[in-house]
């Protein structure tokens, strides 16, 4: 009878260890943040692209209406040798 009791306790202890190990592995996997950086990186890239497009549009509007006509006129005046 002692032999059976000893084997049963050993079996129960082994099952407790396996369950505890499985629980710790599950807890580690759930609490891990290994894939979290992908979403953050995608949002940062999207924000950078939008801000870059806005800056380029503003510069294009500024150079297209204000700077470029004045610059073109000055260059024409500078190379106009007839006057």
mmCIF file of the N, C-alpha and C atoms, coordinates in Angstrom:
data_MODEL
# 
_entry.id   MODEL 
# 
loop_
_atom_site.group_PDB 
_atom_site.id 
_atom_site.type_symbol 
_atom_site.label_atom_id 
_atom_site.label_alt_id 
_atom_site.label_comp_id 
_atom_site.label_asym_id 
_atom_site.label_entity_id 
_atom_site.label_seq_id 
_atom_site.pdbx_PDB_ins_code 
_atom_site.Cartn_x 
_atom_site.Cartn_y 
_atom_site.Cartn_z 
_atom_site.occupancy 
_atom_site.B_iso_or_equiv 
_atom_site.pdbx_formal_charge 
_atom_site.auth_seq_id 
_atom_site.auth_comp_id 
_atom_site.auth_asym_id 
_atom_site.auth_atom_id 
_atom_site.pdbx_PDB_model_num 
ATOM 1   N N  . UNK A 1 1  ? 0.826  -1.193 0.000   1.00 0.00 ? 1  UNK A N  1 
ATOM 2   C CA . UNK A 1 1  ? 0.000  0.000  0.000   1.00 0.00 ? 1  UNK A CA 1 
ATOM 3   C C  . UNK A 1 1  ? 0.867  1.254  0.000   1.00 0.00 ? 1  UNK A C  1 
ATOM 4   N N  . UNK A 1 2  ? 1.967  1.241  0.734   1.00 0.00 ? 2  UNK A N  1 
ATOM 5   C CA . UNK A 1 2  ? 2.871  2.375  0.773   1.00 0.00 ? 2  UNK A CA 1 
ATOM 6   C C  . UNK A 1 2  ? 3.423  2.689  -0.606  1.00 0.00 ? 2  UNK A C  1 
ATOM 7   N N  . UNK A 1 3  ? 3.721  1.653  -1.343  1.00 0.00 ? 3  UNK A N  1 
ATOM 8   C CA . UNK A 1 3  ? 4.281  1.786  -2.668  1.00 0.00 ? 3  UNK A CA 1 
ATOM 9   C C  . UNK A 1 3  ? 3.296  2.490  -3.608  1.00 0.00 ? 3  UNK A C  1 
ATOM 10  N N  . UNK A 1 4  ? 2.044  2.150  -3.555  1.00 0.00 ? 4  UNK A N  1 
ATOM 11  C CA . UNK A 1 4  ? 1.013  2.754  -4.407  1.00 0.00 ? 4  UNK A CA 1 
ATOM 12  C C  . UNK A 1 4  ? 0.808  4.218  -4.014  1.00 0.00 ? 4  UNK A C  1 
ATOM 13  N N  . UNK A 1 5  ? 0.782  4.503  -2.722  1.00 0.00 ? 5  UNK A N  1 
ATOM 14  C CA . UNK A 1 5  ? 0.610  5.864  -2.230  1.00 0.00 ? 5  UNK A CA 1 
ATOM 15  C C  . UNK A 1 5  ? 1.780  6.740  -2.690  1.00 0.00 ? 5  UNK A C  1 
ATOM 16  N N  . UNK A 1 6  ? 2.996  6.182  -2.597  1.00 0.00 ? 6  UNK A N  1 
ATOM 17  C CA . UNK A 1 6  ? 4.183  6.924  -3.009  1.00 0.00 ? 6  UNK A CA 1 
ATOM 18  C C  . UNK A 1 6  ? 4.125  7.239  -4.507  1.00 0.00 ? 6  UNK A C  1 
ATOM 19  N N  . UNK A 1 7  ? 3.734  6.276  -5.316  1.00 0.00 ? 7  UNK A N  1 
ATOM 20  C CA . UNK A 1 7  ? 3.625  6.489  -6.765  1.00 0.00 ? 7  UNK A CA 1 
ATOM 21  C C  . UNK A 1 7  ? 2.532  7.512  -7.089  1.00 0.00 ? 7  UNK A C  1 
ATOM 22  N N  . UNK A 1 8  ? 1.413  7.446  -6.342  1.00 0.00 ? 8  UNK A N  1 
ATOM 23  C CA . UNK A 1 8  ? 0.319  8.389  -6.584  1.00 0.00 ? 8  UNK A CA 1 
ATOM 24  C C  . UNK A 1 8  ? 0.755  9.815  -6.246  1.00 0.00 ? 8  UNK A C  1 
ATOM 25  N N  . UNK A 1 9  ? 1.464  9.978  -5.136  1.00 0.00 ? 9  UNK A N  1 
ATOM 26  C CA . UNK A 1 9  ? 1.953  11.308 -4.756  1.00 0.00 ? 9  UNK A CA 1 
ATOM 27  C C  . UNK A 1 9  ? 2.967  11.829 -5.780  1.00 0.00 ? 9  UNK A C  1 
ATOM 28  N N  . UNK A 1 10 ? 3.812  10.945 -6.243  1.00 0.00 ? 10 UNK A N  1 
ATOM 29  C CA . UNK A 1 10 ? 4.793  11.310 -7.245  1.00 0.00 ? 10 UNK A CA 1 
ATOM 30  C C  . UNK A 1 10 ? 4.105  11.749 -8.542  1.00 0.00 ? 10 UNK A C  1 
ATOM 31  N N  . UNK A 1 11 ? 3.074  11.024 -8.918  1.00 0.00 ? 11 UNK A N  1 
ATOM 32  C CA . UNK A 1 11 ? 2.311  11.348 -10.118 1.00 0.00 ? 11 UNK A CA 1 
ATOM 33  C C  . UNK A 1 11 ? 1.613  12.700 -9.971  1.00 0.00 ? 11 UNK A C  1 
ATOM 34  N N  . UNK A 1 12 ? 0.993  12.913 -8.817  1.00 0.00 ? 12 UNK A N  1 
ATOM 35  C CA . UNK A 1 12 ? 0.297  14.169 -8.558  1.00 0.00 ? 12 UNK A CA 1 
ATOM 36  C C  . UNK A 1 12 ? 1.287  15.339 -8.576  1.00 0.00 ? 12 UNK A C  1 
ATOM 37  N N  . UNK A 1 13 ? 2.454  15.146 -7.959  1.00 0.00 ? 13 UNK A N  1 
ATOM 38  C CA . UNK A 1 13 ? 3.466  16.199 -7.926  1.00 0.00 ? 13 UNK A CA 1 
ATOM 39  C C  . UNK A 1 13 ? 3.959  16.522 -9.343  1.00 0.00 ? 13 UNK A C  1 
ATOM 40  N N  . UNK A 1 14 ? 4.149  15.495 -10.169 1.00 0.00 ? 14 UNK A N  1 
ATOM 41  C CA . UNK A 1 14 ? 4.582  15.688 -11.539 1.00 0.00 ? 14 UNK A CA 1 
ATOM 42  C C  . UNK A 1 14 ? 3.520  16.457 -12.335 1.00 0.00 ? 14 UNK A C  1 
ATOM 43  N N  . UNK A 1 15 ? 2.263  16.134 -12.141 1.00 0.00 ? 15 UNK A N  1 
ATOM 44  C CA . UNK A 1 15 ? 1.182  16.834 -12.816 1.00 0.00 ? 15 UNK A CA 1 
ATOM 45  C C  . UNK A 1 15 ? 1.094  18.290 -12.354 1.00 0.00 ? 15 UNK A C  1 
ATOM 46  N N  . UNK A 1 16 ? 1.321  18.536 -11.052 1.00 0.00 ? 16 UNK A N  1 
ATOM 47  C CA . UNK A 1 16 ? 1.327  19.904 -10.550 1.00 0.00 ? 16 UNK A CA 1 
ATOM 48  C C  . UNK A 1 16 ? 2.462  20.712 -11.188 1.00 0.00 ? 16 UNK A C  1 
ATOM 49  N N  . UNK A 1 17 ? 3.622  20.106 -11.319 1.00 0.00 ? 17 UNK A N  1 
ATOM 50  C CA . UNK A 1 17 ? 4.763  20.781 -11.941 1.00 0.00 ? 17 UNK A CA 1 
ATOM 51  C C  . UNK A 1 17 ? 4.487  21.097 -13.407 1.00 0.00 ? 17 UNK A C  1 
ATOM 52  N N  . UNK A 1 18 ? 3.886  20.146 -14.118 1.00 0.00 ? 18 UNK A N  1 
ATOM 53  C CA . UNK A 1 18 ? 3.559  20.372 -15.528 1.00 0.00 ? 18 UNK A CA 1 
ATOM 54  C C  . UNK A 1 18 ? 2.518  21.482 -15.674 1.00 0.00 ? 18 UNK A C  1 
ATOM 55  N N  . UNK A 1 19 ? 1.505  21.455 -14.806 1.00 0.00 ? 19 UNK A N  1 
ATOM 56  C CA . UNK A 1 19 ? 0.472  22.490 -14.862 1.00 0.00 ? 19 UNK A CA 1 
ATOM 57  C C  . UNK A 1 19 ? 1.057  23.859 -14.527 1.00 0.00 ? 19 UNK A C  1 
ATOM 58  N N  . UNK A 1 20 ? 1.921  23.902 -13.533 1.00 0.00 ? 20 UNK A N  1 
ATOM 59  C CA . UNK A 1 20 ? 2.562  25.156 -13.152 1.00 0.00 ? 20 UNK A CA 1 
ATOM 60  C C  . UNK A 1 20 ? 3.451  25.667 -14.279 1.00 0.00 ? 20 UNK A C  1 
ATOM 61  N N  . UNK A 1 21 ? 4.184  24.774 -14.904 1.00 0.00 ? 21 UNK A N  1 
ATOM 62  C CA . UNK A 1 21 ? 5.046  25.150 -16.020 1.00 0.00 ? 21 UNK A CA 1 
ATOM 63  C C  . UNK A 1 21 ? 4.217  25.670 -17.196 1.00 0.00 ? 21 UNK A C  1 
ATOM 64  N N  . UNK A 1 22 ? 3.124  24.993 -17.510 1.00 0.00 ? 22 UNK A N  1 
ATOM 65  C CA . UNK A 1 22 ? 2.250  25.432 -18.600 1.00 0.00 ? 22 UNK A CA 1 
ATOM 66  C C  . UNK A 1 22 ? 1.641  26.789 -18.282 1.00 0.00 ? 22 UNK A C  1 
ATOM 67  N N  . UNK A 1 23 ? 1.272  27.000 -17.026 1.00 0.00 ? 23 UNK A N  1 
ATOM 68  C CA . UNK A 1 23 ? 0.688  28.272 -16.617 1.00 0.00 ? 23 UNK A CA 1 
ATOM 69  C C  . UNK A 1 23 ? 1.715  29.399 -16.751 1.00 0.00 ? 23 UNK A C  1 
ATOM 70  N N  . UNK A 1 24 ? 2.969  29.133 -16.333 1.00 0.00 ? 24 UNK A N  1 
ATOM 71  C CA . UNK A 1 24 ? 4.008  30.152 -16.446 1.00 0.00 ? 24 UNK A CA 1 
ATOM 72  C C  . UNK A 1 24 ? 4.325  30.470 -17.907 1.00 0.00 ? 24 UNK A C  1 
ATOM 73  N N  . UNK A 1 25 ? 4.364  29.458 -18.763 1.00 0.00 ? 25 UNK A N  1 
ATOM 74  C CA . UNK A 1 25 ? 4.602  29.687 -20.192 1.00 0.00 ? 25 UNK A CA 1 
ATOM 75  C C  . UNK A 1 25 ? 3.482  30.521 -20.796 1.00 0.00 ? 25 UNK A C  1 
ATOM 76  N N  . UNK A 1 26 ? 2.243  30.186 -20.443 1.00 0.00 ? 26 UNK A N  1 
ATOM 77  C CA . UNK A 1 26 ? 1.093  30.933 -20.954 1.00 0.00 ? 26 UNK A CA 1 
ATOM 78  C C  . UNK A 1 26 ? 1.126  32.378 -20.479 1.00 0.00 ? 26 UNK A C  1 
ATOM 79  N N  . UNK A 1 27 ? 1.445  32.564 -19.208 1.00 0.00 ? 27 UNK A N  1 
ATOM 80  C CA . UNK A 1 27 ? 1.516  33.908 -18.647 1.00 0.00 ? 27 UNK A CA 1 
ATOM 81  C C  . UNK A 1 27 ? 2.607  34.726 -19.340 1.00 0.00 ? 27 UNK A C  1 
ATOM 82  N N  . UNK A 1 28 ? 3.745  34.095 -19.628 1.00 0.00 ? 28 UNK A N  1 
ATOM 83  C CA . UNK A 1 28 ? 4.843  34.771 -20.308 1.00 0.00 ? 28 UNK A CA 1 
ATOM 84  C C  . UNK A 1 28 ? 4.447  35.157 -21.737 1.00 0.00 ? 28 UNK A C  1 
ATOM 85  N N  . UNK A 1 29 ? 3.772  34.267 -22.430 1.00 0.00 ? 29 UNK A N  1 
ATOM 86  C CA . UNK A 1 29 ? 3.347  34.539 -23.810 1.00 0.00 ? 29 UNK A CA 1 
ATOM 87  C C  . UNK A 1 29 ? 2.318  35.665 -23.844 1.00 0.00 ? 29 UNK A C  1 
ATOM 88  N N  . UNK A 1 30 ? 1.361  35.624 -22.926 1.00 0.00 ? 30 UNK A N  1 
ATOM 89  C CA . UNK A 1 30 ? 0.304  36.643 -22.903 1.00 0.00 ? 30 UNK A CA 1 
ATOM 90  C C  . UNK A 1 30 ? 0.865  38.012 -22.523 1.00 0.00 ? 30 UNK A C  1 
ATOM 91  N N  . UNK A 1 31 ? 1.792  38.043 -21.579 1.00 0.00 ? 31 UNK A N  1 
ATOM 92  C CA . UNK A 1 31 ? 2.326  39.329 -21.131 1.00 0.00 ? 31 UNK A CA 1 
ATOM 93  C C  . UNK A 1 31 ? 3.421  39.862 -22.047 1.00 0.00 ? 31 UNK A C  1 
ATOM 94  N N  . UNK A 1 32 ? 3.869  39.077 -22.998 1.00 0.00 ? 32 UNK A N  1 
ATOM 95  C CA . UNK A 1 32 ? 4.914  39.524 -23.916 1.00 0.00 ? 32 UNK A CA 1 
ATOM 96  C C  . UNK A 1 32 ? 4.402  40.591 -24.861 1.00 0.00 ? 32 UNK A C  1 
ATOM 97  N N  . UNK A 1 33 ? 5.296  41.453 -25.294 1.00 0.00 ? 33 UNK A N  1 
ATOM 98  C CA . UNK A 1 33 ? 4.910  42.529 -26.210 1.00 0.00 ? 33 UNK A CA 1 
ATOM 99  C C  . UNK A 1 33 ? 5.782  42.490 -27.459 1.00 0.00 ? 33 UNK A C  1 
ATOM 100 N N  . UNK A 1 34 ? 6.044  41.318 -27.966 1.00 0.00 ? 34 UNK A N  1 
ATOM 101 C CA . UNK A 1 34 ? 6.956  41.186 -29.099 1.00 0.00 ? 34 UNK A CA 1 
ATOM 102 C C  . UNK A 1 34 ? 6.371  41.745 -30.388 1.00 0.00 ? 34 UNK A C  1 
ATOM 103 N N  . UNK A 1 35 ? 5.066  41.705 -30.596 1.00 0.00 ? 35 UNK A N  1 
ATOM 104 C CA . UNK A 1 35 ? 4.464  42.220 -31.820 1.00 0.00 ? 35 UNK A CA 1 
ATOM 105 C C  . UNK A 1 35 ? 3.916  43.622 -31.696 1.00 0.00 ? 35 UNK A C  1 
ATOM 106 N N  . UNK A 1 36 ? 4.102  44.219 -30.545 1.00 0.00 ? 36 UNK A N  1 
ATOM 107 C CA . UNK A 1 36 ? 3.514  45.523 -30.282 1.00 0.00 ? 36 UNK A CA 1 
ATOM 108 C C  . UNK A 1 36 ? 4.168  46.633 -31.089 1.00 0.00 ? 36 UNK A C  1 
ATOM 109 N N  . UNK A 1 37 ? 5.440  46.506 -31.412 1.00 0.00 ? 37 UNK A N  1 
ATOM 110 C CA . UNK A 1 37 ? 6.162  47.552 -32.104 1.00 0.00 ? 37 UNK A CA 1 
ATOM 111 C C  . UNK A 1 37 ? 5.727  47.771 -33.542 1.00 0.00 ? 37 UNK A C  1 
ATOM 112 N N  . UNK A 1 38 ? 5.136  46.782 -34.180 1.00 0.00 ? 38 UNK A N  1 
ATOM 113 C CA . UNK A 1 38 ? 4.742  46.911 -35.577 1.00 0.00 ? 38 UNK A CA 1 
ATOM 114 C C  . UNK A 1 38 ? 3.661  47.969 -35.765 1.00 0.00 ? 38 UNK A C  1 
ATOM 115 N N  . UNK A 1 39 ? 2.675  47.975 -34.891 1.00 0.00 ? 39 UNK A N  1 
ATOM 116 C CA . UNK A 1 39 ? 1.588  48.951 -35.006 1.00 0.00 ? 39 UNK A CA 1 
ATOM 117 C C  . UNK A 1 39 ? 2.125  50.351 -34.730 1.00 0.00 ? 39 UNK A C  1 
ATOM 118 N N  . UNK A 1 40 ? 2.956  50.482 -33.709 1.00 0.00 ? 40 UNK A N  1 
ATOM 119 C CA . UNK A 1 40 ? 3.537  51.784 -33.382 1.00 0.00 ? 40 UNK A CA 1 
ATOM 120 C C  . UNK A 1 40 ? 4.364  52.319 -34.545 1.00 0.00 ? 40 UNK A C  1 
ATOM 121 N N  . UNK A 1 41 ? 5.168  51.459 -35.135 1.00 0.00 ? 41 UNK A N  1 
ATOM 122 C CA . UNK A 1 41 ? 6.005  51.876 -36.263 1.00 0.00 ? 41 UNK A CA 1 
ATOM 123 C C  . UNK A 1 41 ? 5.159  52.288 -37.452 1.00 0.00 ? 41 UNK A C  1 
ATOM 124 N N  . UNK A 1 42 ? 4.108  51.542 -37.730 1.00 0.00 ? 42 UNK A N  1 
ATOM 125 C CA . UNK A 1 42 ? 3.228  51.873 -38.862 1.00 0.00 ? 42 UNK A CA 1 
ATOM 126 C C  . UNK A 1 42 ? 2.557  53.223 -38.644 1.00 0.00 ? 42 UNK A C  1 
ATOM 127 N N  . UNK A 1 43 ? 2.119  53.494 -37.427 1.00 0.00 ? 43 UNK A N  1 
ATOM 128 C CA . UNK A 1 43 ? 1.473  54.783 -37.136 1.00 0.00 ? 43 UNK A CA 1 
ATOM 129 C C  . UNK A 1 43 ? 2.480  55.923 -37.275 1.00 0.00 ? 43 UNK A C  1 
ATOM 130 N N  . UNK A 1 44 ? 3.713  55.714 -36.796 1.00 0.00 ? 44 UNK A N  1 
ATOM 131 C CA . UNK A 1 44 ? 4.739  56.754 -36.917 1.00 0.00 ? 44 UNK A CA 1 
ATOM 132 C C  . UNK A 1 44 ? 5.056  57.041 -38.383 1.00 0.00 ? 44 UNK A C  1 
ATOM 133 N N  . UNK A 1 45 ? 5.165  55.995 -39.186 1.00 0.00 ? 45 UNK A N  1 
ATOM 134 C CA . UNK A 1 45 ? 5.447  56.189 -40.612 1.00 0.00 ? 45 UNK A CA 1 
ATOM 135 C C  . UNK A 1 45 ? 4.296  56.929 -41.281 1.00 0.00 ? 45 UNK A C  1 
ATOM 136 N N  . UNK A 1 46 ? 3.073  56.559 -40.954 1.00 0.00 ? 46 UNK A N  1 
ATOM 137 C CA . UNK A 1 46 ? 1.907  57.222 -41.537 1.00 0.00 ? 46 UNK A CA 1 
ATOM 138 C C  . UNK A 1 46 ? 1.870  58.699 -41.160 1.00 0.00 ? 46 UNK A C  1 
ATOM 139 N N  . UNK A 1 47 ? 2.152  59.017 -39.919 1.00 0.00 ? 47 UNK A N  1 
ATOM 140 C CA . UNK A 1 47 ? 2.175  60.404 -39.469 1.00 0.00 ? 47 UNK A CA 1 
ATOM 141 C C  . UNK A 1 47 ? 3.272  61.171 -40.205 1.00 0.00 ? 47 UNK A C  1 
ATOM 142 N N  . UNK A 1 48 ? 4.447  60.558 -40.347 1.00 0.00 ? 48 UNK A N  1 
ATOM 143 C CA . UNK A 1 48 ? 5.558  61.219 -41.042 1.00 0.00 ? 48 UNK A CA 1 
ATOM 144 C C  . UNK A 1 48 ? 5.208  61.496 -42.500 1.00 0.00 ? 48 UNK A C  1 
ATOM 145 N N  . UNK A 1 49 ? 4.547  60.559 -43.159 1.00 0.00 ? 49 UNK A N  1 
ATOM 146 C CA . UNK A 1 49 ? 4.168  60.743 -44.558 1.00 0.00 ? 49 UNK A CA 1 
ATOM 147 C C  . UNK A 1 49 ? 3.150  61.876 -44.695 1.00 0.00 ? 49 UNK A C  1 
ATOM 148 N N  . UNK A 1 50 ? 2.177  61.912 -43.812 1.00 0.00 ? 50 UNK A N  1 
ATOM 149 C CA . UNK A 1 50 ? 1.152  62.963 -43.872 1.00 0.00 ? 50 UNK A CA 1 
ATOM 150 C C  . UNK A 1 50 ? 1.767  64.334 -43.609 1.00 0.00 ? 50 UNK A C  1 
ATOM 151 N N  . UNK A 1 51 ? 2.609  64.437 -42.587 1.00 0.00 ? 51 UNK A N  1 
ATOM 152 C CA . UNK A 1 51 ? 3.249  65.724 -42.283 1.00 0.00 ? 51 UNK A CA 1 
ATOM 153 C C  . UNK A 1 51 ? 4.168  66.139 -43.431 1.00 0.00 ? 51 UNK A C  1 
ATOM 154 N N  . UNK A 1 52 ? 4.913  65.188 -43.995 1.00 0.00 ? 52 UNK A N  1 
ATOM 155 C CA . UNK A 1 52 ? 5.774  65.493 -45.134 1.00 0.00 ? 52 UNK A CA 1 
ATOM 156 C C  . UNK A 1 52 ? 4.988  65.996 -46.329 1.00 0.00 ? 52 UNK A C  1 
ATOM 157 N N  . UNK A 1 53 ? 3.843  65.369 -46.603 1.00 0.00 ? 53 UNK A N  1 
ATOM 158 C CA . UNK A 1 53 ? 3.007  65.803 -47.718 1.00 0.00 ? 53 UNK A CA 1 
ATOM 159 C C  . UNK A 1 53 ? 2.469  67.207 -47.478 1.00 0.00 ? 53 UNK A C  1 
ATOM 160 N N  . UNK A 1 54 ? 2.081  67.503 -46.241 1.00 0.00 ? 54 UNK A N  1 
ATOM 161 C CA . UNK A 1 54 ? 1.594  68.850 -45.932 1.00 0.00 ? 54 UNK A CA 1 
ATOM 162 C C  . UNK A 1 54 ? 2.691  69.901 -46.089 1.00 0.00 ? 54 UNK A C  1 
ATOM 163 N N  . UNK A 1 55 ? 3.896  69.576 -45.635 1.00 0.00 ? 55 UNK A N  1 
ATOM 164 C CA . UNK A 1 55 ? 5.017  70.510 -45.768 1.00 0.00 ? 55 UNK A CA 1 
ATOM 165 C C  . UNK A 1 55 ? 5.343  70.736 -47.239 1.00 0.00 ? 55 UNK A C  1 
ATOM 166 N N  . UNK A 1 56 ? 5.398  69.648 -48.023 1.00 0.00 ? 56 UNK A N  1 
ATOM 167 C CA . UNK A 1 56 ? 5.680  69.797 -49.454 1.00 0.00 ? 56 UNK A CA 1 
ATOM 168 C C  . UNK A 1 56 ? 4.595  70.600 -50.167 1.00 0.00 ? 56 UNK A C  1 
ATOM 169 N N  . UNK A 1 57 ? 3.345  70.358 -49.812 1.00 0.00 ? 57 UNK A N  1 
ATOM 170 C CA . UNK A 1 57 ? 2.257  71.122 -50.430 1.00 0.00 ? 57 UNK A CA 1 
ATOM 171 C C  . UNK A 1 57 ? 2.372  72.598 -50.074 1.00 0.00 ? 57 UNK A C  1 
ATOM 172 N N  . UNK A 1 58 ? 2.712  72.906 -48.834 1.00 0.00 ? 58 UNK A N  1 
ATOM 173 C CA . UNK A 1 58 ? 2.892  74.298 -48.422 1.00 0.00 ? 58 UNK A CA 1 
ATOM 174 C C  . UNK A 1 58 ? 4.057  74.952 -49.139 1.00 0.00 ? 58 UNK A C  1 
ATOM 175 N N  . UNK A 1 59 ? 5.165  74.229 -49.258 1.00 0.00 ? 59 UNK A N  1 
ATOM 176 C CA . UNK A 1 59 ? 6.319  74.785 -49.974 1.00 0.00 ? 59 UNK A CA 1 
ATOM 177 C C  . UNK A 1 59 ? 6.015  74.983 -51.443 1.00 0.00 ? 59 UNK A C  1 
ATOM 178 N N  . UNK A 1 60 ? 5.322  74.041 -52.049 1.00 0.00 ? 60 UNK A N  1 
ATOM 179 C CA . UNK A 1 60 ? 4.965  74.171 -53.463 1.00 0.00 ? 60 UNK A CA 1 
ATOM 180 C C  . UNK A 1 60 ? 4.068  75.384 -53.683 1.00 0.00 ? 60 UNK A C  1 
ATOM 181 N N  . UNK A 1 61 ? 3.119  75.559 -52.767 1.00 0.00 ? 61 UNK A N  1 
ATOM 182 C CA . UNK A 1 61 ? 2.219  76.709 -52.880 1.00 0.00 ? 61 UNK A CA 1 
ATOM 183 C C  . UNK A 1 61 ? 3.000  78.010 -52.696 1.00 0.00 ? 61 UNK A C  1 
ATOM 184 N N  . UNK A 1 62 ? 3.919  78.037 -51.746 1.00 0.00 ? 62 UNK A N  1 
ATOM 185 C CA . UNK A 1 62 ? 4.719  79.229 -51.497 1.00 0.00 ? 62 UNK A CA 1 
ATOM 186 C C  . UNK A 1 62 ? 5.619  79.541 -52.683 1.00 0.00 ? 62 UNK A C  1 
ATOM 187 N N  . UNK A 1 63 ? 6.341  78.533 -53.165 1.00 0.00 ? 63 UNK A N  1 
ATOM 188 C CA . UNK A 1 63 ? 7.254  78.763 -54.282 1.00 0.00 ? 63 UNK A CA 1 
ATOM 189 C C  . UNK A 1 63 ? 6.505  78.984 -55.583 1.00 0.00 ? 63 UNK A C  1 
ATOM 190 N N  . UNK A 1 64 ? 5.365  78.365 -55.734 1.00 0.00 ? 64 UNK A N  1 
ATOM 191 C CA . UNK A 1 64 ? 4.616  78.501 -56.975 1.00 0.00 ? 64 UNK A CA 1 
ATOM 192 C C  . UNK A 1 64 ? 3.993  79.859 -57.168 1.00 0.00 ? 64 UNK A C  1 
ATOM 193 N N  . UNK A 1 65 ? 3.541  80.499 -56.106 1.00 0.00 ? 65 UNK A N  1 
ATOM 194 C CA . UNK A 1 65 ? 2.834  81.769 -56.234 1.00 0.00 ? 65 UNK A CA 1 
ATOM 195 C C  . UNK A 1 65 ? 3.667  82.974 -55.825 1.00 0.00 ? 65 UNK A C  1 
ATOM 196 N N  . UNK A 1 66 ? 4.525  82.837 -54.875 1.00 0.00 ? 66 UNK A N  1 
ATOM 197 C CA . UNK A 1 66 ? 5.229  83.989 -54.329 1.00 0.00 ? 66 UNK A CA 1 
ATOM 198 C C  . UNK A 1 66 ? 6.664  84.099 -54.835 1.00 0.00 ? 66 UNK A C  1 
ATOM 199 N N  . UNK A 1 67 ? 7.426  83.060 -54.672 1.00 0.00 ? 67 UNK A N  1 
ATOM 200 C CA . UNK A 1 67 ? 8.852  83.126 -54.945 1.00 0.00 ? 67 UNK A CA 1 
ATOM 201 C C  . UNK A 1 67 ? 9.157  82.965 -56.426 1.00 0.00 ? 67 UNK A C  1 
ATOM 202 N N  . UNK A 1 68 ? 8.543  81.984 -57.073 1.00 0.00 ? 68 UNK A N  1 
ATOM 203 C CA . UNK A 1 68 ? 8.893  81.682 -58.463 1.00 0.00 ? 68 UNK A CA 1 
ATOM 204 C C  . UNK A 1 68 ? 8.622  82.828 -59.433 1.00 0.00 ? 68 UNK A C  1 
ATOM 205 N N  . UNK A 1 69 ? 7.466  83.484 -59.403 1.00 0.00 ? 69 UNK A N  1 
ATOM 206 C CA . UNK A 1 69 ? 7.282  84.608 -60.345 1.00 0.00 ? 69 UNK A CA 1 
ATOM 207 C C  . UNK A 1 69 ? 8.299  85.719 -60.128 1.00 0.00 ? 69 UNK A C  1 
ATOM 208 N N  . UNK A 1 70 ? 8.590  86.024 -58.889 1.00 0.00 ? 70 UNK A N  1 
ATOM 209 C CA . UNK A 1 70 ? 9.579  87.058 -58.585 1.00 0.00 ? 70 UNK A CA 1 
ATOM 210 C C  . UNK A 1 70 ? 10.957 86.624 -59.057 1.00 0.00 ? 70 UNK A C  1 
ATOM 211 N N  . UNK A 1 71 ? 11.303 85.380 -58.816 1.00 0.00 ? 71 UNK A N  1 
ATOM 212 C CA . UNK A 1 71 ? 12.594 84.859 -59.224 1.00 0.00 ? 71 UNK A CA 1 
ATOM 213 C C  . UNK A 1 71 ? 12.724 84.851 -60.740 1.00 0.00 ? 71 UNK A C  1 
ATOM 214 N N  . UNK A 1 72 ? 11.688 84.440 -61.428 1.00 0.00 ? 72 UNK A N  1 
ATOM 215 C CA . UNK A 1 72 ? 11.694 84.427 -62.894 1.00 0.00 ? 72 UNK A CA 1 
ATOM 216 C C  . UNK A 1 72 ? 11.847 85.839 -63.430 1.00 0.00 ? 72 UNK A C  1 
ATOM 217 N N  . UNK A 1 73 ? 11.152 86.766 -62.857 1.00 0.00 ? 73 UNK A N  1 
ATOM 218 C CA . UNK A 1 73 ? 11.238 88.169 -63.296 1.00 0.00 ? 73 UNK A CA 1 
ATOM 219 C C  . UNK A 1 73 ? 12.650 88.716 -63.070 1.00 0.00 ? 73 UNK A C  1 
ATOM 220 N N  . UNK A 1 74 ? 13.256 88.436 -61.945 1.00 0.00 ? 74 UNK A N  1 
ATOM 221 C CA . UNK A 1 74 ? 14.600 88.918 -61.644 1.00 0.00 ? 74 UNK A CA 1 
ATOM 222 C C  . UNK A 1 74 ? 15.626 88.312 -62.597 1.00 0.00 ? 74 UNK A C  1 
ATOM 223 N N  . UNK A 1 75 ? 15.478 87.025 -62.903 1.00 0.00 ? 75 UNK A N  1 
ATOM 224 C CA . UNK A 1 75 ? 16.418 86.378 -63.824 1.00 0.00 ? 75 UNK A CA 1 
ATOM 225 C C  . UNK A 1 75 ? 16.276 86.979 -65.214 1.00 0.00 ? 75 UNK A C  1 
ATOM 226 N N  . UNK A 1 76 ? 15.059 87.233 -65.646 1.00 0.00 ? 76 UNK A N  1 
ATOM 227 C CA . UNK A 1 76 ? 14.847 87.841 -66.963 1.00 0.00 ? 76 UNK A CA 1 
ATOM 228 C C  . UNK A 1 76 ? 15.427 89.252 -67.012 1.00 0.00 ? 76 UNK A C  1 
ATOM 229 N N  . UNK A 1 77 ? 15.249 89.992 -65.931 1.00 0.00 ? 77 UNK A N  1 
ATOM 230 C CA . UNK A 1 77 ? 15.806 91.330 -65.861 1.00 0.00 ? 77 UNK A CA 1 
ATOM 231 C C  . UNK A 1 77 ? 17.339 91.293 -65.849 1.00 0.00 ? 77 UNK A C  1 
ATOM 232 N N  . UNK A 1 78 ? 17.896 90.304 -65.179 1.00 0.00 ? 78 UNK A N  1 
ATOM 233 C CA . UNK A 1 78 ? 19.342 90.204 -65.059 1.00 0.00 ? 78 UNK A CA 1 
ATOM 234 C C  . UNK A 1 78 ? 19.993 89.879 -66.415 1.00 0.00 ? 78 UNK A C  1 
ATOM 235 N N  . UNK A 1 79 ? 19.344 89.067 -67.207 1.00 0.00 ? 79 UNK A N  1 
ATOM 236 C CA . UNK A 1 79 ? 19.917 88.668 -68.509 1.00 0.00 ? 79 UNK A CA 1 
ATOM 237 C C  . UNK A 1 79 ? 19.341 89.456 -69.683 1.00 0.00 ? 79 UNK A C  1 
ATOM 238 N N  . UNK A 1 80 ? 18.585 90.476 -69.406 1.00 0.00 ? 80 UNK A N  1 
ATOM 239 C CA . UNK A 1 80 ? 18.029 91.299 -70.454 1.00 0.00 ? 80 UNK A CA 1 
ATOM 240 C C  . UNK A 1 80 ? 19.038 92.401 -70.776 1.00 0.00 ? 80 UNK A C  1 
ATOM 241 N N  . UNK A 1 81 ? 19.841 92.205 -71.824 1.00 0.00 ? 81 UNK A N  1 
ATOM 242 C CA . UNK A 1 81 ? 20.906 93.131 -72.169 1.00 0.00 ? 81 UNK A CA 1 
ATOM 243 C C  . UNK A 1 81 ? 20.440 94.277 -73.060 1.00 0.00 ? 81 UNK A C  1 
ATOM 244 N N  . UNK A 1 82 ? 19.246 94.222 -73.539 1.00 0.00 ? 82 UNK A N  1 
ATOM 245 C CA . UNK A 1 82 ? 18.748 95.260 -74.456 1.00 0.00 ? 82 UNK A CA 1 
ATOM 246 C C  . UNK A 1 82 ? 18.503 96.582 -73.733 1.00 0.00 ? 82 UNK A C  1 
ATOM 247 N N  . UNK A 1 83 ? 18.197 96.514 -72.472 1.00 0.00 ? 83 UNK A N  1 
ATOM 248 C CA . UNK A 1 83 ? 17.876 97.757 -71.748 1.00 0.00 ? 83 UNK A CA 1 
ATOM 249 C C  . UNK A 1 83 ? 19.086 98.515 -71.350 1.00 0.00 ? 83 UNK A C  1 
# 
